[in-house]
């Protein structure tokens, strides 16, 4: 997808921040949830809002969607009596007479970029199951009818959580979750009343709206699909991101065991799926992008709580921040990031050797250009006096490059062991290189 007319990252970011501020002024004391929703929009993901009745979930969703132009919005309140045609469009009677289920999707969720489903857990399991593929795959797949869906982001609201096999899968489709508690602070209530008097609880249309086409294109940047706008994410930062995620998962499970009465536990354990972990990388890129940067920094990882935690539950956010700070200090103060960078650079070289064994016969100098903190090529020249190493020298070079590294963490020890095994695989235990004949 090429950039739409007039698009520039700087202008788009300015408009997004302006829109967030507009919504925050309209929906009082919901700044974190508002930012979370805009991040979901930037990524093209879904949001689940949980609260008691009357706290403004519908107004929040409506006001957010009102900030964009050129997008169709589908709205429905779920109920147990509804069937999938409520969401996908009525059945074509003529096709039904022939025994085929074909939905007329005009005006349905399928042909809408934005969606709001109120009281989603009131829907029956049959309907929720039908929604799973549509929300995740952005497609309508019902019998012989298969067609892409226009869906970009769906916001759903609920007053309660209903846990079953189907709803558990549905919850995984809503990457962003927020618990909105009623405001009891007198000044906050005063601000809410002021806003009500101005608009009687209705949506206020902004003077300027963001083009949906701009939002759609920005999402391709975040997902790494826009070739003309690439957000750099270094290997060591990717590795560190995954370490933080897993550290938080372990700490959450420990807290559930030690203080089960404080946890809103839906399951016996806390689990971050590989899908969520992969999407976390998109979020980190999105956070960097909104800061006006095309390079991910460690500070961006510190805000992953928007995805991994339920907004509105301070204990979850605090625990995540503790996980991030613990690992950030451990790797930053001990030289762990430097070790990680060096070993991942070596891992990339070994991976290239495995994928293309012909590289084993070429000079090390041809590997120059890899973006690392300390070039292996420079190290080869320093060690051997030349970068034009033969096969045996390459083996010795990789071993000697790795040997002096004394891992400062258990994770780095495991990485070093992995690389030692990879060196043996690539160069062969008996001198026969990987892929040799």
C-alpha positions in Angstrom: 0.0 0.0 0.0 1.4 3.3 -1.0 1.1 6.5 1.1 -2.2 8.3 0.5 -2.1 11.9 -0.9 -0.8 14.5 1.5 0.3 11.9 4.2 3.4 12.6 6.2 4.2 10.9 9.5 4.7 14.3 11.2 1.3 15.7 10.2 -0.5 12.4 11.0 1.2 12.1 14.5 0.2 15.7 15.2 -3.4 15.0 14.2 -3.6 11.8 16.3 -2.3 13.6 19.4 -4.8 16.4 18.9 -7.6 13.9 18.5 -6.6 12.1 21.7 -6.6 15.4 23.6 -10.0 16.3 22.2 -11.4 13.0 23.4 -9.7 13.3 26.8 -11.4 16.7 27.3 -14.7 15.2 26.3 -14.5 12.0 28.4 -13.2 13.1 31.7 -10.5 11.2 33.7 -10.0 8.5 31.0 -6.6 9.5 29.6 -5.0 6.1 29.9 -8.0 4.3 28.3 -8.1 6.9 25.5 -4.5 6.4 24.7 -4.9 2.7 24.8 -7.8 2.9 22.3 -5.8 5.1 19.9 -2.9 2.6 20.1 -5.4 -0.1 19.1 -6.6 2.0 16.2 -3.0 2.6 15.1 -2.4 -1.2 15.1 -5.8 -2.1 13.7 -6.7 -4.2 16.8 -9.8 -4.5 19.0 -10.6 -3.2 22.5 -12.7 -4.6 25.3 -14.2 -2.1 27.8 -15.5 -3.5 31.1 -17.4 -1.5 33.7 -20.6 -1.1 35.5 -23.5 0.5 33.7 -23.6 4.2 33.1 -19.9 5.1 33.1 -19.8 6.3 29.5 -18.5 3.3 27.5 -20.7 4.0 24.5 -20.0 7.7 24.6 -16.2 7.0 24.7 -16.4 4.7 21.6 -18.7 7.0 19.7 -16.4 10.0 20.4 -13.3 8.2 19.3 -14.9 7.0 16.0 -16.2 10.6 15.4 -12.5 11.7 15.2 -12.1 10.0 11.8 -13.6 10.6 8.3 -14.2 8.2 5.5 -14.9 5.2 7.8 -18.2 3.3 8.2 -19.3 2.4 11.7 -21.5 -0.6 12.7 -23.3 -0.5 16.1 -25.3 -3.2 17.9 -26.3 -4.2 21.4 -25.8 -8.0 21.8 -28.5 -10.3 23.1 -29.0 -14.0 23.5 -31.7 -14.1 20.9 -29.5 -12.8 18.1 -28.2 -14.9 15.3 -25.0 -14.3 13.2 -27.1 -12.4 10.6 -27.4 -9.5 13.1 -23.7 -8.9 12.5 -23.2 -10.3 9.0 -26.4 -9.1 7.3 -29.7 -10.8 6.6 -29.9 -14.0 4.7 -30.6 -14.0 0.9 -34.0 -15.7 0.8 -33.6 -16.9 -2.8 -30.2 -18.5 -2.0 -31.7 -20.0 1.2 -34.4 -21.7 -0.9 -31.5 -23.4 -2.7 -30.1 -24.6 0.6 -27.3 -22.1 0.7 -26.5 -19.6 3.4 -25.6 -16.3 1.8 -25.6 -13.0 3.8 -26.4 -9.7 2.3 -23.5 -7.8 3.9 -24.6 -4.3 3.0 -24.5 -2.1 6.1 -23.2 -5.0 8.3 -20.1 -5.3 10.4 -18.4 -7.0 7.3 -18.6 -3.8 5.3 -17.7 -1.4 8.2 -14.3 -0.2 9.2 -15.3 0.5 12.8 -17.6 -1.5 15.0 -19.1 -1.1 18.5 -20.7 -4.1 20.2 -22.4 -3.3 23.5 -22.8 -6.1 26.1 -20.9 -8.5 23.9 -21.1 -11.4 26.5 -24.9 -11.3 26.3 -24.5 -12.9 22.8 -25.0 -16.6 22.6 -22.0 -18.9 22.0 -23.1 -19.8 18.5 -23.0 -16.2 17.4 -19.7 -15.5 19.3 -18.1 -18.5 17.6 -19.1 -17.0 14.2 -17.5 -13.7 15.2 -14.2 -15.2 16.0 -12.9 -15.7 12.5 -14.3 -12.3 11.4 -12.6 -10.4 14.2 -9.2 -12.2 13.8 -9.0 -13.0 10.1 -11.0 -9.9 8.9 -13.1 -12.2 6.7 -16.6 -13.6 6.5 -16.4 -17.4 6.2 -19.8 -19.0 6.4 -20.3 -22.1 4.4 -19.7 -21.3 0.7 -19.6 -17.6 1.4 -16.1 -16.3 1.8 -15.2 -12.7 1.5 -12.8 -10.2 3.1 -14.1 -7.9 5.8 -13.4 -4.2 5.9 -13.0 -4.3 9.7 -10.2 -2.2 11.2 -11.1 -1.9 14.8 -14.0 -3.1 17.0 -14.7 -1.7 20.4 -16.8 -4.0 22.6 -18.3 -3.2 26.0 -19.5 -5.4 28.8 -20.7 -5.1 32.4 -19.4 -8.6 33.3 -17.1 -11.3 32.1 -18.6 -14.7 31.1 -16.0 -17.4 30.9 -16.3 -20.4 28.6 -14.2 -22.0 25.9 -15.7 -19.7 23.3 -15.4 -16.5 25.3 -11.8 -17.3 26.3 -11.0 -17.5 22.6 -13.0 -14.3 22.0 -11.0 -12.4 24.7 -7.8 -13.3 22.9 -9.1 -11.4 19.9 -9.4 -8.2 22.0 -5.8 -7.5 22.6 -6.5 -4.3 24.5 -8.6 -4.5 27.7 -9.7 -1.8 30.1 -11.6 -1.8 33.4 -13.4 1.5 33.9 -14.4 2.3 37.4 -17.0 4.9 38.4 -15.5 8.3 39.5 -16.3 9.3 43.0 -13.9 12.2 43.3 -16.1 15.4 43.7 -13.9 17.5 41.3 -14.0 14.8 38.6 -17.8 14.5 39.0 -17.9 18.3 38.7 -15.9 18.1 35.4 -18.2 15.4 34.1 -21.3 17.4 34.9 -19.8 20.4 33.1 -19.3 18.3 30.0 -22.8 16.9 30.2 -24.3 20.5 30.4 -22.4 21.4 27.2 -23.5 18.5 25.1 -26.1 16.5 27.1 -24.1 13.3 26.8 -23.9 13.5 23.0 -20.9 13.2 20.7 -19.2 16.5 19.8 -18.0 16.7 16.2 -14.4 18.0 15.9 -13.6 20.8 13.6 -11.1 18.6 11.8 -11.1 14.9 11.4 -8.4 12.4 10.6 -8.7 10.7 7.2 -9.3 6.9 7.7 -7.0 6.3 4.7 -4.2 8.0 6.7 -4.9 5.7 9.7 -5.0 2.7 7.5 -1.7 3.5 6.0 -0.1 4.3 9.4 -1.1 0.8 10.5 0.9 -0.6 7.7 3.9 1.3 9.0 3.4 -0.1 12.4 3.2 -3.6 11.1 6.3 -3.2 9.0 4.4 -3.4 5.7 5.2 0.1 4.3 8.5 -0.1 2.5 9.0 3.6 2.4 8.6 4.1 6.1 10.4 1.4 8.1 10.6 1.6 11.9 14.0 0.1 13.0 13.9 -2.6 15.7 17.3 -3.8 16.6 17.8 -7.6 17.3 18.9 -6.9 20.9 15.9 -4.8 21.5 13.6 -7.5 20.1 15.3 -10.0 22.4 15.0 -7.7 25.4 11.3 -7.1 24.7 10.6 -10.8 24.8 12.5 -11.1 28.0 10.4 -8.4 29.6 7.2 -10.1 28.5 8.2 -13.5 29.8 9.5 -12.0 33.1 6.1 -10.2 33.6 4.3 -13.5 32.9 6.2 -15.3 35.5 5.7 -12.5 38.1 2.0 -12.4 37.4 1.7 -16.1 38.0 3.7 -15.8 41.2 1.4 -13.0 42.4 -1.7 -15.1 41.6 -0.4 -17.9 43.7 0.7 -15.6 46.6 -2.3 -13.2 46.6 -5.2 -14.9 44.8 -7.7 -12.7 46.6 -6.2 -9.6 44.9 -6.3 -11.0 41.4 -9.2 -10.8 39.0 -8.1 -14.2 37.8 -10.1 -15.8 35.0 -7.9 -18.9 34.8 -5.6 -20.9 37.0 -2.6 -19.3 35.5 -1.8 -16.1 33.5 -0.8 -16.8 30.0 0.6 -14.5 27.2 0.0 -16.2 23.9 2.5 -16.3 21.1 0.0 -14.2 19.1 0.0 -11.5 21.8 3.7 -11.6 22.1 4.1 -11.0 18.4 1.6 -8.2 18.5 3.6 -6.6 21.3 6.4 -5.9 18.8 3.9 -3.9 16.7 2.8 -2.0 19.8 6.4 -1.0 20.6 6.9 0.2 17.0 3.6 2.2 17.4 4.8 3.8 20.6 8.1 4.8 18.9 6.1 6.2 15.9 3.9 8.3 18.1 7.0 9.8 19.6 8.1 10.9 16.2 10.9 8.3 16.0 11.6 5.6 13.3 13.8 3.7 15.7 12.6 1.7 18.7 14.2 2.6 22.1 14.2 0.9 25.4 11.7 3.5 26.8 9.1 2.2 24.3 9.2 -1.3 25.8 8.4 0.3 29.2 4.9 1.1 28.0 3.9 -2.4 26.9 1.5 -2.4 29.9 -1.1 -0.9 27.5 -1.2 -4.4 25.9 -0.2 -6.8 28.6 -2.2 -5.3 31.5 -5.8 -4.4 31.9 -6.0 -0.7 32.0 -7.6 0.5 35.2 -5.9 -2.1 37.4 -2.9 -0.3 39.0 -1.5 -3.5 40.5 -1.0 -5.1 37.0 0.7 -1.9 35.6 3.0 -1.6 38.7 4.0 -5.3 38.4 4.9 -4.8 34.7 6.9 -1.7 35.4 8.8 -3.6 38.1 9.6 -6.3 35.6 10.8 -3.8 33.0 12.9 -1.9 35.5 14.5 -5.0 37.0 15.6 -6.3 33.6 16.6 -2.9 32.3 18.8 -2.2 35.3 20.3 -5.7 35.1 21.2 -5.5 31.4 22.1 -1.9 31.5 24.4 -1.8 34.5 26.3 -5.1 33.8 27.0 -4.7 30.1 24.3 -7.2 29.2 23.0 -5.2 26.3 26.5 -5.1 24.7 26.9 -8.9 25.2 23.4 -9.4 23.8 24.3 -7.3 20.7 27.5 -9.2 20.0 26.0 -12.6 20.4 23.0 -11.8 18.3 25.2 -10.5 15.6 27.2 -13.7 15.6 23.9 -15.6 15.5 22.9 -13.8 12.4 26.2 -14.6 10.7 25.8 -18.3 11.6 22.2 -18.3 10.3 23.5 -16.8 7.0 26.1 -19.6 6.8 23.4 -22.2 7.3 21.0 -20.8 4.8 23.8 -20.2 2.2 26.8 -22.6 2.8 28.6 -21.0 -0.1 29.3 -18.1 2.2 31.7 -20.3 4.1 34.1 -20.2 1.1 33.9 -16.4 0.8 36.1 -13.8 2.7 34.7 -12.5 6.0 34.9 -9.0 4.5 31.8 -9.8 2.5 29.8 -10.0 5.7 30.6 -6.3 6.4 27.6 -4.1 6.6 25.8 -5.9 9.4 24.5 -3.3 11.8 26.3 -4.2 15.1 28.0 -2.3 17.8 31.3 -4.1 17.2 32.0 -5.4 13.8 33.1 -9.0 13.5 35.0 -8.0 10.4 37.0 -5.4 12.4 37.6 -8.0 15.1 38.9 -10.5 12.5 41.3 -7.9 11.1 42.5 -7.2 14.7 42.9 -10.9 15.6 44.2 -12.4 12.4 45.6 -9.3 10.6 43.1 -10.0 7.8 39.4 -10.5 7.2 40.0 -12.9 4.3 39.8 -16.0 6.5 39.6 -19.5 5.1 37.1 -22.1 6.5 39.2 -23.2 9.4 40.0 -19.6 10.3 36.3 -18.8 10.2 35.6 -21.6 12.7 38.4 -20.4 15.0 37.3 -16.8 14.5 33.7 -17.5 15.6 34.8 -19.6 18.6 37.3 -17.0 19.7 34.9 -14.2 19.3 32.4 -16.0 21.5 34.8 -17.5 24.1 35.7 -14.3 26.0 32.0 -13.3 26.6 31.2 -14.1 30.2 27.4 -13.9 30.3 26.0 -11.7 33.1 22.6 -13.2 33.2 21.1 -16.7 33.0 19.3 -15.9 29.7 22.6 -14.8 28.2 24.3 -18.0 29.4 21.6 -20.0 27.5 22.1 -17.9 24.4 25.9 -18.5 24.5 25.3 -22.3 24.8 23.0 -22.1 21.8 25.7 -20.4 19.8 28.3 -22.9 20.8 26.1 -25.6 19.4 25.4 -23.7 16.3 29.1 -23.2 15.6 29.5 -27.0 15.8 26.6 -27.6 13.4 27.7 -25.0 10.9 31.4 -26.1 10.8 30.8 -29.7 11.6 32.1 -31.8 14.4 34.5 -33.6 12.2 35.6 -30.6 10.1 32.9 -31.2 7.5 31.0 -27.9 7.1 27.2 -27.6 7.2 25.8 -28.4 3.8 29.0 -29.9 2.6 29.2 -32.9 0.2 
